[in-house]
């Protein structure tokens, strides 16, 4: 499990998973229903309020998000 504490770390996790699955940015964008530009910006850590699209990309890659409090509780 990756510790994702900011958008840059999230972008790195997405890029790594995409490459492990041998997908190009264009392929992943098409499978996720997002535009290639959005995916490029997401992988490069651009802040965005389009969280629904972020979750579509994560879902396509088989990734999920776990929310924990700073003390480890939810």
Secondary structure as UniProt FT lines:
FT   HELIX           7..20
FT   TURN            21..22
FT   HELIX           25..32
FT   HELIX           36..43
FT   TURN            44..45
FT   HELIX           51..60
FT   TURN            61..62
FT   TURN            70..71
//
